[in-house]
Amino acid sequence: MNAEELYETMRKVQEPKGYYFNRDRERVFELLEALLLNKKRYGYPGCPCRLLCGDREKDRDIICPCVYSVADIAEYGSCYCNLYVSREWNEGKIPRVYVPERRPPEKMTF
Amino acid sequence: MTEPDPKPAAGEKTTPPVKIYSLSTCSHCKATKKLLGECTVQYEFVDVDLLEGEERRAIIEDVKKFNPRCSFPTVIIGDKVIVGYKEKEIKEALGLE
């Protein structure tokens, strides 16, 4: 699968849930390429903005879209990476703040 | 011990040493490197995801000393630690704002 195909596949799954790709296509495709690279490296599409440990089970919570993205998009309008965002975030109706790491430190086993 | 750098000429601006602990895949890390490049600031960086074995373990311990959550980028500017791509804080620490 290439980045364009991944984009279309994920868009169809995520948009009905109210999660949109960031309108910054350059940023989005950079992240999608990184996800494909992580899949090739580790066997799973782990979050490009976090250090992966290489063990799929231990990194299950940060396989994209990560489990923290729901709470992050609800609170900040964006996931940790600025890959998935809300419609309001894309339209500039809410302030774009840096999304802090929500993953609990005890989960970081690298 | 190495000799300290000669003092800058009057009016010449210097920036403190800058080091970035980053991931090769991370968009915030890329944005941080780009910002420093645009500000013509020299910096060192290490992409932690590309390290292996003992070197990786040692660098992770270093990152945790500055940022116990070990998130990326962790930016060290002089004696300041900035976690994440925070343009304003980075520029302030560099004395550019």
N, CA and C atoms of all chains as a GROMACS GRO file, in nm:
protein
  621
    1MET      N    1   0.084  -0.120   0.000
    1MET     CA    2   0.000   0.000   0.000
    1MET      C    3   0.088   0.126   0.000
    2ASN      N    4   0.054   0.221  -0.085
    2ASN     CA    5   0.130   0.347  -0.081
    2ASN      C    6   0.054   0.453   0.000
    3ALA      N    7   0.115   0.570   0.016
    3ALA     CA    8   0.057   0.671   0.104
    3ALA      C    9  -0.079   0.721   0.054
    4GLU      N   10  -0.094   0.732  -0.079
    4GLU     CA   11  -0.222   0.776  -0.136
    4GLU      C   12  -0.333   0.677  -0.101
    5GLU      N   13  -0.301   0.547  -0.116
    5GLU     CA   14  -0.400   0.443  -0.085
    5GLU      C   15  -0.433   0.442   0.064
    6LEU      N   16  -0.330   0.459   0.146
    6LEU     CA   17  -0.353   0.463   0.291
    6LEU      C   18  -0.442   0.582   0.327
    7TYR      N   19  -0.415   0.695   0.262
    7TYR     CA   20  -0.495   0.816   0.286
    7TYR      C   21  -0.643   0.789   0.258
    8GLU      N   22  -0.670   0.732   0.141
    8GLU     CA   23  -0.809   0.707   0.102
    8GLU      C   24  -0.876   0.604   0.194
    9THR      N   25  -0.801   0.498   0.228
    9THR     CA   26  -0.856   0.394   0.315
    9THR      C   27  -0.892   0.452   0.452
   10MET      N   28  -0.797   0.527   0.510
   10MET     CA   29  -0.820   0.580   0.644
   10MET      C   30  -0.927   0.690   0.643
   11ARG      N   31  -0.927   0.769   0.537
   11ARG     CA   32  -1.027   0.876   0.527
   11ARG      C   33  -1.168   0.821   0.533
   12LYS      N   34  -1.189   0.710   0.458
   12LYS     CA   35  -1.324   0.650   0.454
   12LYS      C   36  -1.366   0.594   0.589
   13VAL      N   37  -1.268   0.548   0.668
   13VAL     CA   38  -1.299   0.491   0.799
   13VAL      C   39  -1.318   0.601   0.903
   14GLN      N   40  -1.233   0.704   0.897
   14GLN     CA   41  -1.227   0.804   1.005
   14GLN      C   42  -1.327   0.919   0.988
   15GLU      N   43  -1.352   0.961   0.864
   15GLU     CA   44  -1.441   1.077   0.847
   15GLU      C   45  -1.581   1.055   0.902
   16PRO      N   46  -1.640   0.936   0.881
   16PRO     CA   47  -1.773   0.916   0.940
   16PRO      C   48  -1.774   0.928   1.092
   17LYS      N   49  -1.657   0.910   1.155
   17LYS     CA   50  -1.649   0.921   1.301
   17LYS      C   51  -1.623   1.066   1.344
   18GLY      N   52  -1.604   1.154   1.246
   18GLY     CA   53  -1.579   1.295   1.279
   18GLY      C   54  -1.432   1.329   1.291
   19TYR      N   55  -1.345   1.238   1.245
   19TYR     CA   56  -1.200   1.264   1.249
   19TYR      C   57  -1.152   1.287   1.106
   20TYR      N   58  -1.084   1.398   1.086
   20TYR     CA   59  -1.042   1.438   0.952
   20TYR      C   60  -0.890   1.445   0.945
   21PHE      N   61  -0.837   1.425   0.825
   21PHE     CA   62  -0.695   1.450   0.808
   21PHE      C   63  -0.672   1.601   0.813
   22ASN      N   64  -0.562   1.639   0.875
   22ASN     CA   65  -0.516   1.777   0.874
   22ASN      C   66  -0.516   1.827   0.728
   23ARG      N   67  -0.557   1.952   0.710
   23ARG     CA   68  -0.561   2.007   0.573
   23ARG      C   69  -0.422   2.032   0.516
   24ASP      N   70  -0.322   2.031   0.603
   24ASP     CA   71  -0.184   2.048   0.558
   24ASP      C   72  -0.138   1.915   0.496
   25ARG      N   73  -0.157   1.905   0.365
   25ARG     CA   74  -0.133   1.776   0.297
   25ARG      C   75   0.013   1.732   0.304
   26GLU      N   76   0.102   1.832   0.302
   26GLU     CA   77   0.245   1.798   0.308
   26GLU      C   78   0.275   1.727   0.440
   27ARG      N   79   0.224   1.786   0.549
   27ARG     CA   80   0.241   1.728   0.682
   27ARG      C   81   0.178   1.588   0.687
   28VAL      N   82   0.057   1.576   0.632
   28VAL     CA   83  -0.015   1.449   0.636
   28VAL      C   84   0.060   1.340   0.560
   29PHE      N   85   0.110   1.373   0.441
   29PHE     CA   86   0.177   1.269   0.362
   29PHE      C   87   0.315   1.234   0.420
   30GLU      N   88   0.376   1.331   0.486
   30GLU     CA   89   0.501   1.304   0.556
   30GLU      C   90   0.473   1.200   0.668
   31LEU      N   91   0.363   1.219   0.738
   31LEU     CA   92   0.327   1.127   0.847
   31LEU      C   93   0.282   0.991   0.794
   32LEU      N   94   0.208   0.991   0.683
   32LEU     CA   95   0.163   0.863   0.626
   32LEU      C   96   0.284   0.783   0.576
   33GLU      N   97   0.378   0.851   0.514
   33GLU     CA   98   0.502   0.783   0.470
   33GLU      C   99   0.576   0.724   0.591
   34ALA      N  100   0.577   0.801   0.701
   34ALA     CA  101   0.644   0.754   0.823
   34ALA      C  102   0.572   0.632   0.881
   35LEU      N  103   0.440   0.632   0.873
   35LEU     CA  104   0.363   0.515   0.921
   35LEU      C  105   0.395   0.392   0.838
   36LEU      N  106   0.404   0.410   0.708
   36LEU     CA  107   0.438   0.296   0.620
   36LEU      C  108   0.580   0.248   0.648
   37LEU      N  109   0.669   0.342   0.677
   37LEU     CA  110   0.807   0.306   0.710
   37LEU      C  111   0.810   0.226   0.841
   38ASN      N  112   0.733   0.272   0.941
   38ASN     CA  113   0.728   0.198   1.068
   38ASN      C  114   0.670   0.058   1.050
   39LYS      N  115   0.571   0.047   0.961
   39LYS     CA  116   0.512  -0.085   0.935
   39LYS      C  117   0.618  -0.178   0.877
   40LYS      N  118   0.699  -0.122   0.788
   40LYS     CA  119   0.805  -0.202   0.726
   40LYS      C  120   0.913  -0.238   0.830
   41ARG      N  121   0.946  -0.140   0.914
   41ARG     CA  122   1.052  -0.161   1.014
   41ARG      C  123   1.010  -0.257   1.125
   42TYR      N  124   0.890  -0.238   1.177
   42TYR     CA  125   0.849  -0.309   1.299
   42TYR      C  126   0.737  -0.411   1.276
   43GLY      N  127   0.671  -0.401   1.160
   43GLY     CA  128   0.560  -0.492   1.135
   43GLY      C  129   0.425  -0.434   1.175
   44TYR      N  130   0.424  -0.313   1.230
   44TYR     CA  131   0.297  -0.247   1.265
   44TYR      C  132   0.312  -0.096   1.246
   45PRO      N  133   0.202  -0.029   1.210
   45PRO     CA  134   0.210   0.115   1.183
   45PRO      C  135   0.202   0.196   1.312
   46GLY      N  136   0.310   0.194   1.388
   46GLY     CA  137   0.314   0.267   1.515
   46GLY      C  138   0.325   0.416   1.493
   47CYS      N  139   0.285   0.491   1.594
   47CYS     CA  140   0.286   0.638   1.590
   47CYS      C  141   0.424   0.691   1.549
   48PRO      N  142   0.430   0.776   1.446
   48PRO     CA  143   0.560   0.830   1.402
   48PRO      C  144   0.620   0.930   1.500
   49CYS      N  145   0.536   0.982   1.592
   49CYS     CA  146   0.583   1.088   1.683
   49CYS      C  147   0.622   1.032   1.820
   50ARG      N  148   0.624   0.899   1.830
   50ARG     CA  149   0.661   0.837   1.958
   50ARG      C  150   0.767   0.731   1.932
   51LEU      N  151   0.847   0.706   2.036
   51LEU     CA  152   0.949   0.603   2.023
   51LEU      C  153   0.883   0.467   2.042
   52LEU      N  154   0.898   0.381   1.941
   52LEU     CA  155   0.836   0.248   1.945
   52LEU      C  156   0.935   0.149   2.004
   53CYS      N  157   0.880   0.046   2.070
   53CYS     CA  158   0.972  -0.051   2.132
   53CYS      C  159   0.997  -0.172   2.043
   54GLY      N  160   0.916  -0.187   1.937
   54GLY     CA  161   0.936  -0.299   1.846
   54GLY      C  162   0.851  -0.421   1.881
   55ASP      N  163   0.778  -0.413   1.994
   55ASP     CA  164   0.691  -0.523   2.035
   55ASP      C  165   0.546  -0.477   2.015
   56ARG      N  166   0.480  -0.542   1.921
   56ARG     CA  167   0.346  -0.501   1.882
   56ARG      C  168   0.249  -0.495   2.000
   57GLU      N  169   0.257  -0.592   2.089
   57GLU     CA  170   0.165  -0.598   2.203
   57GLU      C  171   0.187  -0.478   2.296
   58LYS      N  172   0.314  -0.449   2.325
   58LYS     CA  173   0.345  -0.338   2.417
   58LYS      C  174   0.312  -0.203   2.355
   59ASP      N  175   0.317  -0.196   2.222
   59ASP     CA  176   0.288  -0.070   2.152
   59ASP      C  177   0.145  -0.065   2.098
   60ARG      N  178   0.063  -0.160   2.140
   60ARG     CA  179  -0.073  -0.169   2.086
   60ARG      C  180  -0.148  -0.036   2.099
   61ASP      N  181  -0.129   0.032   2.214
   61ASP     CA  182  -0.200   0.160   2.238
   61ASP      C  183  -0.156   0.273   2.146
   62ILE      N  184  -0.038   0.258   2.082
   62ILE     CA  185   0.008   0.368   1.994
   62ILE      C  186   0.016   0.325   1.848
   63ILE      N  187  -0.056   0.218   1.814
   63ILE     CA  188  -0.072   0.187   1.671
   63ILE      C  189  -0.176   0.286   1.617
   64CYS      N  190  -0.141   0.350   1.508
   64CYS     CA  191  -0.223   0.460   1.454
   64CYS      C  192  -0.353   0.408   1.392
   65PRO      N  193  -0.467   0.471   1.423
   65PRO     CA  194  -0.485   0.583   1.515
   65PRO      C  195  -0.477   0.535   1.661
   66CYS      N  196  -0.400   0.604   1.741
   66CYS     CA  197  -0.372   0.558   1.877
   66CYS      C  198  -0.495   0.575   1.967
   67VAL      N  199  -0.493   0.505   2.079
   67VAL     CA  200  -0.610   0.511   2.169
   67VAL      C  201  -0.624   0.650   2.231
   68TYR      N  202  -0.516   0.727   2.234
   68TYR     CA  203  -0.520   0.860   2.296
   68TYR      C  204  -0.578   0.966   2.204
   69SER      N  205  -0.589   0.932   2.074
   69SER     CA  206  -0.634   1.033   1.978
   69SER      C  207  -0.778   1.077   2.006
   70VAL      N  208  -0.861   0.986   2.057
   70VAL     CA  209  -1.002   1.021   2.082
   70VAL      C  210  -1.010   1.134   2.186
   71ALA      N  211  -0.939   1.114   2.299
   71ALA     CA  212  -0.940   1.216   2.405
   71ALA      C  213  -0.869   1.344   2.360
   72ASP      N  214  -0.761   1.328   2.283
   72ASP     CA  215  -0.686   1.446   2.237
   72ASP      C  216  -0.768   1.530   2.139
   73ILE      N  217  -0.838   1.462   2.050
   73ILE     CA  218  -0.920   1.538   1.954
   73ILE      C  219  -1.038   1.604   2.027
   74ALA      N  220  -1.093   1.533   2.128
   74ALA     CA  221  -1.203   1.592   2.206
   74ALA      C  222  -1.153   1.716   2.282
   75GLU      N  223  -1.033   1.710   2.339
   75GLU     CA  224  -0.985   1.820   2.422
   75GLU      C  225  -0.915   1.930   2.342
   76TYR      N  226  -0.832   1.890   2.244
   76TYR     CA  227  -0.750   1.988   2.172
   76TYR      C  228  -0.788   2.004   2.024
   77GLY      N  229  -0.874   1.916   1.975
   77GLY     CA  230  -0.912   1.922   1.834
   77GLY      C  231  -0.812   1.854   1.743
   78SER      N  232  -0.708   1.790   1.801
   78SER     CA  233  -0.605   1.726   1.719
   78SER      C  234  -0.542   1.611   1.796
   79CYS      N  235  -0.496   1.512   1.721
   79CYS     CA  236  -0.418   1.405   1.785
   79CYS      C  237  -0.277   1.458   1.812
   80TYR      N  238  -0.201   1.380   1.883
   80TYR     CA  239  -0.065   1.419   1.925
   80TYR      C  240   0.022   1.462   1.807
   81CYS      N  241   0.005   1.396   1.692
   81CYS     CA  242   0.089   1.424   1.573
   81CYS      C  243   0.035   1.533   1.482
   82ASN      N  244  -0.085   1.583   1.507
   82ASN     CA  245  -0.156   1.672   1.413
   82ASN      C  246  -0.188   1.601   1.281
   83LEU      N  247  -0.210   1.470   1.287
   83LEU     CA  248  -0.249   1.396   1.168
   83LEU      C  249  -0.401   1.398   1.156
   84TYR      N  250  -0.467   1.348   1.260
   84TYR     CA  251  -0.614   1.352   1.265
   84TYR      C  252  -0.658   1.471   1.349
   85VAL      N  253  -0.754   1.543   1.295
   85VAL     CA  254  -0.804   1.662   1.364
   85VAL      C  255  -0.955   1.669   1.351
   86SER      N  256  -1.015   1.761   1.426
   86SER     CA  257  -1.159   1.782   1.413
   86SER      C  258  -1.185   1.880   1.298
   87ARG      N  259  -1.308   1.887   1.256
   87ARG     CA  260  -1.345   1.982   1.151
   87ARG      C  261  -1.315   2.126   1.197
   88GLU      N  262  -1.346   2.154   1.324
   88GLU     CA  263  -1.324   2.289   1.380
   88GLU      C  264  -1.176   2.327   1.380
   89TRP      N  265  -1.092   2.230   1.409
   89TRP     CA  266  -0.946   2.257   1.410
   89TRP      C  267  -0.900   2.292   1.269
   90ASN      N  268  -0.949   2.212   1.172
   90ASN     CA  269  -0.912   2.238   1.031
   90ASN      C  270  -0.960   2.374   0.985
   91GLU      N  271  -1.077   2.415   1.034
   91GLU     CA  272  -1.135   2.541   0.989
   91GLU      C  273  -1.081   2.661   1.069
   92GLY      N  274  -0.992   2.632   1.163
   92GLY     CA  275  -0.932   2.741   1.241
   92GLY      C  276  -1.026   2.801   1.344
   93LYS      N  277  -1.132   2.725   1.379
   93LYS     CA  278  -1.230   2.780   1.474
   93LYS      C  279  -1.189   2.759   1.619
   94ILE      N  280  -1.090   2.673   1.640
   94ILE     CA  281  -1.037   2.655   1.776
   94ILE      C  282  -0.886   2.678   1.773
   95PRO      N  283  -0.832   2.730   1.884
   95PRO     CA  284  -0.688   2.759   1.883
   95PRO      C  285  -0.605   2.632   1.866
   96ARG      N  286  -0.496   2.645   1.793
   96ARG     CA  287  -0.409   2.528   1.768
   96ARG      C  288  -0.297   2.530   1.872
   97VAL      N  289  -0.314   2.446   1.971
   97VAL     CA  290  -0.214   2.441   2.077
   97VAL      C  291  -0.133   2.313   2.063
   98TYR      N  292  -0.018   2.312   2.128
   98TYR     CA  293   0.065   2.192   2.126
   98TYR      C  294  -0.005   2.085   2.210
   99VAL      N  295  -0.023   1.967   2.151
   99VAL     CA  296  -0.094   1.859   2.220
   99VAL      C  297   0.008   1.784   2.308
  100PRO      N  298  -0.011   1.788   2.440
  100PRO     CA  299   0.087   1.720   2.526
  100PRO      C  300   0.073   1.568   2.520
  101GLU      N  301   0.180   1.498   2.553
  101GLU     CA  302   0.179   1.352   2.554
  101GLU      C  303   0.081   1.302   2.661
  102ARG      N  304  -0.014   1.221   2.619
  102ARG     CA  305  -0.115   1.167   2.710
  102ARG      C  306  -0.081   1.023   2.752
  103ARG      N  307   0.007   0.960   2.677
  103ARG     CA  308   0.040   0.820   2.708
  103ARG      C  309   0.105   0.813   2.846
  104PRO      N  310   0.055   0.726   2.936
  104PRO     CA  311   0.114   0.720   3.070
  104PRO      C  312   0.259   0.672   3.064
  105PRO      N  313   0.345   0.731   3.147
  105PRO     CA  314   0.489   0.694   3.143
  105PRO      C  315   0.512   0.544   3.163
  106GLU      N  316   0.426   0.479   3.242
  106GLU     CA  317   0.450   0.336   3.268
  106GLU      C  318   0.429   0.249   3.144
  107LYS      N  319   0.366   0.308   3.042
  107LYS     CA  320   0.347   0.233   2.916
  107LYS      C  321   0.473   0.237   2.830
  108MET      N  322   0.564   0.327   2.865
  108MET     CA  323   0.682   0.346   2.780
  108MET      C  324   0.789   0.246   2.823
  109THR      N  325   0.794   0.139   2.748
  109THR     CA  326   0.882   0.028   2.789
  109THR      C  327   1.006   0.015   2.701
  110PHE      N  328   1.029   0.116   2.616
  110PHE     CA  329   1.144   0.107   2.526
  110PHE      C  330   1.273   0.113   2.604
  111MET      N  331   4.012   1.956   2.888
  111MET     CA  332   3.938   2.082   2.877
  111MET      C  333   3.973   2.153   2.746
  112THR      N  334   3.872   2.204   2.683
  112THR     CA  335   3.899   2.280   2.561
  112THR      C  336   3.894   2.428   2.596
  113GLU      N  337   3.965   2.504   2.519
  113GLU     CA  338   3.965   2.649   2.542
  113GLU      C  339   3.827   2.705   2.510
  114PRO      N  340   3.778   2.800   2.591
  114PRO     CA  341   3.650   2.862   2.556
  114PRO      C  342   3.663   2.939   2.425
  115ASP      N  343   3.550   2.950   2.358
  115ASP     CA  344   3.552   3.026   2.233
  115ASP      C  345   3.588   3.171   2.263
  116PRO      N  346   3.654   3.235   2.169
  116PRO     CA  347   3.684   3.377   2.192
  116PRO      C  348   3.555   3.457   2.206
  117LYS      N  349   3.564   3.560   2.283
  117LYS     CA  350   3.445   3.643   2.306
  117LYS      C  351   3.398   3.704   2.174
  118PRO      N  352   3.265   3.712   2.156
  118PRO     CA  353   3.216   3.774   2.032
  118PRO      C  354   3.245   3.923   2.030
  119ALA      N  355   3.259   3.974   1.912
  119ALA     CA  356   3.280   4.118   1.897
  119ALA      C  357   3.156   4.191   1.947
  120ALA      N  358   3.175   4.317   1.988
  120ALA     CA  359   3.062   4.395   2.039
  120ALA      C  360   2.949   4.397   1.938
  121GLY      N  361   2.829   4.374   1.986
  121GLY     CA  362   2.712   4.380   1.898
  121GLY      C  363   2.683   4.249   1.828
  122GLU      N  364   2.776   4.156   1.831
  122GLU     CA  365   2.754   4.028   1.763
  122GLU      C  366   2.670   3.937   1.852
  123LYS      N  367   2.570   3.878   1.794
  123LYS     CA  368   2.480   3.795   1.874
  123LYS      C  369   2.529   3.651   1.877
  124THR      N  370   2.526   3.590   1.992
  124THR     CA  371   2.559   3.448   1.998
  124THR      C  372   2.439   3.374   2.053
  125THR      N  373   2.425   3.251   2.012
  125THR     CA  374   2.317   3.169   2.067
  125THR      C  375   2.379   3.058   2.150
  126PRO      N  376   2.308   3.016   2.254
  126PRO     CA  377   2.361   2.908   2.337
  126PRO      C  378   2.366   2.778   2.258
  127PRO      N  379   2.443   2.678   2.305
  127PRO     CA  380   2.447   2.551   2.233
  127PRO      C  381   2.309   2.484   2.230
  128VAL      N  382   2.278   2.423   2.116
  128VAL     CA  383   2.145   2.364   2.098
  128VAL      C  384   2.160   2.216   2.062
  129LYS      N  385   2.085   2.133   2.134
  129LYS     CA  386   2.084   1.990   2.103
  129LYS      C  387   1.940   1.941   2.098
  130ILE      N  388   1.911   1.860   1.997
  130ILE     CA  389   1.775   1.806   1.985
  130ILE      C  390   1.781   1.654   1.994
  131TYR      N  391   1.702   1.600   2.083
  131TYR     CA  392   1.676   1.456   2.083
  131TYR      C  393   1.548   1.438   2.003
  132SER      N  394   1.558   1.365   1.892
  132SER     CA  395   1.446   1.362   1.798
  132SER      C  396   1.420   1.220   1.748
  133LEU      N  397   1.313   1.207   1.671
  133LEU     CA  398   1.282   1.083   1.599
  133LEU      C  399   1.286   1.115   1.451
  134SER      N  400   1.336   1.024   1.371
  134SER     CA  401   1.348   1.051   1.227
  134SER      C  402   1.212   1.062   1.160
  135THR      N  403   1.108   1.005   1.223
  135THR     CA  404   0.976   0.998   1.162
  135THR      C  405   0.880   1.107   1.212
  136CYS      N  406   0.921   1.183   1.311
  136CYS     CA  407   0.827   1.268   1.386
  136CYS      C  408   0.811   1.406   1.320
  137SER      N  409   0.686   1.446   1.298
  137SER     CA  410   0.661   1.572   1.230
  137SER      C  411   0.700   1.692   1.316
  138HIS      N  412   0.682   1.681   1.448
  138HIS     CA  413   0.720   1.793   1.536
  138HIS      C  414   0.873   1.809   1.540
  139CYS      N  415   0.941   1.694   1.530
  139CYS     CA  416   1.088   1.700   1.529
  139CYS      C  417   1.136   1.767   1.401
  140LYS      N  418   1.072   1.731   1.288
  140LYS     CA  419   1.110   1.791   1.160
  140LYS      C  420   1.084   1.941   1.162
  141ALA      N  421   0.970   1.979   1.221
  141ALA     CA  422   0.936   2.122   1.228
  141ALA      C  423   1.038   2.197   1.313
  142THR      N  424   1.085   2.133   1.419
  142THR     CA  425   1.183   2.197   1.507
  142THR      C  426   1.316   2.218   1.435
  143LYS      N  427   1.360   2.115   1.363
  143LYS     CA  428   1.486   2.126   1.288
  143LYS      C  429   1.473   2.236   1.182
  144LYS      N  430   1.357   2.241   1.117
  144LYS     CA  431   1.334   2.341   1.012
  144LYS      C  432   1.339   2.482   1.071
  145LEU      N  433   1.274   2.499   1.187
  145LEU     CA  434   1.272   2.630   1.253
  145LEU      C  435   1.414   2.675   1.285
  146LEU      N  436   1.494   2.586   1.342
  146LEU     CA  437   1.631   2.623   1.379
  146LEU      C  438   1.712   2.655   1.253
  147GLY      N  439   1.688   2.580   1.147
  147GLY     CA  440   1.755   2.606   1.021
  147GLY      C  441   1.720   2.744   0.967
  148GLU      N  442   1.591   2.778   0.974
  148GLU     CA  443   1.545   2.908   0.927
  148GLU      C  444   1.602   3.022   1.011
  149CYS      N  445   1.624   2.992   1.140
  149CYS     CA  446   1.681   3.095   1.228
  149CYS      C  447   1.834   3.096   1.218
  150THR      N  448   1.887   3.017   1.125
  150THR     CA  449   2.032   2.999   1.104
  150THR      C  450   2.105   2.970   1.235
  151VAL      N  451   2.044   2.881   1.312
  151VAL     CA  452   2.104   2.839   1.438
  151VAL      C  453   2.168   2.702   1.415
  152GLN      N  454   2.292   2.689   1.459
  152GLN     CA  455   2.357   2.558   1.448
  152GLN      C  456   2.308   2.469   1.562
  153TYR      N  457   2.288   2.343   1.532
  153TYR     CA  458   2.240   2.252   1.637
  153TYR      C  459   2.293   2.112   1.612
  154GLU      N  460   2.298   2.037   1.721
  154GLU     CA  461   2.329   1.894   1.711
  154GLU      C  462   2.197   1.821   1.727
  155PHE      N  463   2.183   1.706   1.664
  155PHE     CA  464   2.063   1.627   1.690
  155PHE      C  465   2.098   1.479   1.688
  156VAL      N  466   2.014   1.403   1.756
  156VAL     CA  467   2.028   1.258   1.748
  156VAL      C  468   1.887   1.199   1.729
  157ASP      N  469   1.872   1.122   1.622
  157ASP     CA  470   1.744   1.054   1.595
  157ASP      C  471   1.744   0.922   1.672
  158VAL      N  472   1.674   0.922   1.785
  158VAL     CA  473   1.683   0.810   1.879
  158VAL      C  474   1.627   0.680   1.820
  159ASP      N  475   1.528   0.692   1.732
  159ASP     CA  476   1.468   0.570   1.674
  159ASP      C  477   1.566   0.496   1.582
  160LEU      N  478   1.670   0.564   1.538
  160LEU     CA  479   1.764   0.499   1.447
  160LEU      C  480   1.880   0.432   1.520
  161LEU      N  481   1.884   0.450   1.652
  161LEU     CA  482   1.991   0.389   1.731
  161LEU      C  483   1.953   0.247   1.771
  162GLU      N  484   2.055   0.170   1.804
  162GLU     CA  485   2.029   0.032   1.846
  162GLU      C  486   2.110  -0.001   1.970
  163GLY      N  487   2.065  -0.104   2.040
  163GLY     CA  488   2.143  -0.164   2.148
  163GLY      C  489   2.184  -0.069   2.258
  164GLU      N  490   2.310  -0.080   2.298
  164GLU     CA  491   2.361  -0.004   2.414
  164GLU      C  492   2.356   0.146   2.391
  165GLU      N  493   2.387   0.185   2.267
  165GLU     CA  494   2.386   0.328   2.235
  165GLU      C  495   2.247   0.387   2.256
  166ARG      N  496   2.146   0.310   2.209
  166ARG     CA  497   2.007   0.354   2.223
  166ARG      C  498   1.968   0.364   2.371
  167ARG      N  499   2.005   0.262   2.447
  167ARG     CA  500   1.971   0.263   2.591
  167ARG      C  501   2.036   0.382   2.661
  168ALA      N  502   2.160   0.409   2.627
  168ALA     CA  503   2.233   0.518   2.693
  168ALA      C  504   2.170   0.654   2.658
  169ILE      N  505   2.134   0.671   2.532
  169ILE     CA  506   2.075   0.800   2.491
  169ILE      C  507   1.937   0.817   2.554
  170ILE      N  508   1.859   0.709   2.564
  170ILE     CA  509   1.727   0.717   2.627
  170ILE      C  510   1.743   0.763   2.773
  171GLU      N  511   1.844   0.711   2.841
  171GLU     CA  512   1.869   0.755   2.979
  171GLU      C  513   1.903   0.904   2.983
  172ASP      N  514   1.980   0.950   2.885
  172ASP     CA  515   2.011   1.093   2.877
  172ASP      C  516   1.884   1.176   2.858
  173VAL      N  517   1.797   1.130   2.767
  173VAL     CA  518   1.673   1.205   2.740
  173VAL      C  519   1.590   1.213   2.868
  174LYS      N  520   1.581   1.101   2.940
  174LYS     CA  521   1.498   1.097   3.061
  174LYS      C  522   1.548   1.193   3.169
  175LYS      N  523   1.678   1.220   3.169
  175LYS     CA  524   1.732   1.316   3.267
  175LYS      C  525   1.674   1.456   3.240
  176PHE      N  526   1.659   1.488   3.112
  176PHE     CA  527   1.605   1.619   3.076
  176PHE      C  528   1.452   1.619   3.075
  177ASN      N  529   1.394   1.507   3.035
  177ASN     CA  530   1.250   1.497   3.016
  177ASN      C  531   1.207   1.355   3.056
  178PRO      N  532   1.165   1.340   3.182
  178PRO     CA  533   1.134   1.206   3.234
  178PRO      C  534   1.033   1.128   3.149
  179ARG      N  535   0.948   1.200   3.075
  179ARG     CA  536   0.848   1.130   2.991
  179ARG      C  537   0.910   1.080   2.861
  180CYS      N  538   1.029   1.122   2.832
  180CYS     CA  539   1.101   1.076   2.715
  180CYS      C  540   1.018   1.091   2.588
  181SER      N  541   0.964   1.211   2.570
  181SER     CA  542   0.889   1.239   2.448
  181SER      C  543   0.976   1.326   2.356
  182PHE      N  544   0.932   1.338   2.232
  182PHE     CA  545   1.018   1.401   2.130
  182PHE      C  546   0.943   1.510   2.054
  183PRO      N  547   1.010   1.614   2.011
  183PRO     CA  548   1.150   1.641   2.038
  183PRO      C  549   1.172   1.692   2.181
  184THR      N  550   1.287   1.660   2.237
  184THR     CA  551   1.333   1.723   2.359
  184THR      C  552   1.448   1.813   2.317
  185VAL      N  553   1.428   1.942   2.336
  185VAL     CA  554   1.523   2.041   2.284
  185VAL      C  555   1.599   2.105   2.401
  186ILE      N  556   1.729   2.100   2.395
  186ILE     CA  557   1.812   2.160   2.500
  186ILE      C  558   1.877   2.285   2.442
  187ILE      N  559   1.845   2.398   2.501
  187ILE     CA  560   1.904   2.525   2.456
  187ILE      C  561   1.973   2.587   2.577
  188GLY      N  562   2.104   2.584   2.577
  188GLY     CA  563   2.179   2.630   2.696
  188GLY      C  564   2.138   2.543   2.814
  189ASP      N  565   2.084   2.608   2.920
  189ASP     CA  566   2.039   2.530   3.035
  189ASP      C  567   1.887   2.512   3.036
  190LYS      N  568   1.822   2.544   2.925
  190LYS     CA  569   1.675   2.531   2.919
  190LYS      C  570   1.636   2.403   2.845
  191VAL      N  571   1.529   2.339   2.890
  191VAL     CA  572   1.478   2.219   2.827
  191VAL      C  573   1.338   2.250   2.775
  192ILE      N  574   1.317   2.231   2.646
  192ILE     CA  575   1.185   2.256   2.587
  192ILE      C  576   1.136   2.125   2.527
  193VAL      N  577   1.018   2.082   2.572
  193VAL     CA  578   0.963   1.956   2.524
  193VAL      C  579   0.857   1.988   2.419
  194GLY      N  580   0.879   1.940   2.298
  194GLY     CA  581   0.782   1.962   2.191
  194GLY      C  582   0.821   2.080   2.104
  195TYR      N  583   0.750   2.092   1.992
  195TYR     CA  584   0.774   2.202   1.899
  195TYR      C  585   0.699   2.324   1.950
  196LYS      N  586   0.767   2.404   2.028
  196LYS     CA  587   0.705   2.524   2.085
  196LYS      C  588   0.785   2.643   2.034
  197GLU      N  589   0.737   2.696   1.922
  197GLU     CA  590   0.813   2.797   1.847
  197GLU      C  591   0.851   2.917   1.934
  198LYS      N  592   0.754   2.966   2.010
  198LYS     CA  593   0.778   3.088   2.089
  198LYS      C  594   0.884   3.061   2.196
  199GLU      N  595   0.868   2.950   2.267
  199GLU     CA  596   0.964   2.917   2.374
  199GLU      C  597   1.104   2.893   2.318
  200ILE      N  598   1.109   2.829   2.202
  200ILE     CA  599   1.240   2.802   2.140
  200ILE      C  600   1.308   2.934   2.103
  201LYS      N  601   1.231   3.024   2.041
  201LYS     CA  602   1.289   3.152   1.999
  201LYS      C  603   1.330   3.235   2.120
  202GLU      N  604   1.251   3.229   2.226
  202GLU     CA  605   1.286   3.303   2.348
  202GLU      C  606   1.416   3.250   2.407
  203ALA      N  607   1.426   3.116   2.412
  203ALA     CA  608   1.547   3.055   2.470
  203ALA      C  609   1.671   3.089   2.387
  204LEU      N  610   1.650   3.110   2.258
  204LEU     CA  611   1.761   3.146   2.170
  204LEU      C  612   1.792   3.295   2.175
  205GLY      N  613   1.705   3.370   2.244
  205GLY     CA  614   1.723   3.514   2.251
  205GLY      C  615   1.683   3.584   2.123
  206LEU      N  616   1.594   3.520   2.046
  206LEU     CA  617   1.552   3.578   1.918
  206LEU      C  618   1.419   3.653   1.929
  207GLU      N  619   1.358   3.650   2.048
  207GLU     CA  620   1.229   3.722   2.064
  207GLU      C  621   1.232   3.810   2.187
   0.00000   0.00000   0.00000
